[in-house]
């Protein structure tokens, strides 16, 4: 039970966390669909009233989306063939279910055996394809979490495929009258192989997502930290804003877009500071903290600009930071934090100045 709960939490967590990737490309959509349908399967098994055919139908769809993801990942195509094969399996599964028993708690006859072997064979083929693909690829990626993640995907898919193969062999033997295996007991032991393999595979696939999620969180945090200084420049010099906040609402998907918004915010702040430079006070602020001194100078320059004071020639200007954008983000974040503490007005956000 603990394993099933952990698997459900992981599956639905990945489904929710990767929702923004649906806007990125077909490969991300195929991966998300694979995890989503898999989460539906595991959830449906918690309810005794679930029709017996439903998990099998969803399992075939999971295999299809997995094959779709692999074809997009390798660039080998085969989408139409995979779609046609999936449709044929679904039709065969529905036809067999309508013409025979779908339970294994009694002596199975040929239609029942076929009903179980058709989806198990299709799903097993997809899993073996994934296992064979990801294991050798892991040797070519950097050591550490990326390599461990790929090998976890391969090992997990192999474990689930082994469960399917063992079940298929037992079904054949039971259908031939060579064994009287109790499938109810077999299914009670299955979570350790099937559920464990699924947990390992999904956890391995989540490694890149976790790394990207961390980058997205860090980028959003930078947006929030930079906001007080950005808002001050936006209010003083509206012309420095490159895009309206409403346009940014459509830029929600992917770490690259979040970083783009951080870079844009840095550029807008720097453009505002360039326009503010002639209003800097002639005397530097006496403080041992360079970021605080910069924030004090900005606050004084903004006051002079708001009061209509004439521009002056201040050759020193603002601190020169660089050459990397990360250096700019780190420095301006320190200045913005000091400015937020220094300026009470910066503590009152407005909707138009949201982090997006």
Buried (B, 14 or more C-beta within 10 A) or exposed (E): EEEBEBBBEBBBBBBEBBEBBEBBEEBBBBBBBBBBBBBBBBBBBEEEEEEEBBBBBBBBBBBBBBBBBBBBBEEEEBBEEBEEBBEEBBEBBBBBBEEBBBEBEEEBEEBBBBBBBBBBBBBBBBBBBBBEBBBEBBEEBEEEBBBBBBBBBBBBBBBBBBBBBBBBEBBBEBBEEEEEBEBEEBEEEBBEBBBBBBBBBBBBBBBEBBBBBEBBEBBBEBBEBBBBBBBBBBBBBEEBBEEEBEEBEEBEBBBEBBBBBBBBBBBBBBBBBBBBBBBBBEEEBEEEEBBBBBBBBBBBBBEBBEEEEEEEEBEEEBBEBEEEEEEBBEBBBBBBBBBBEBBEEBEEEEEEBEBB
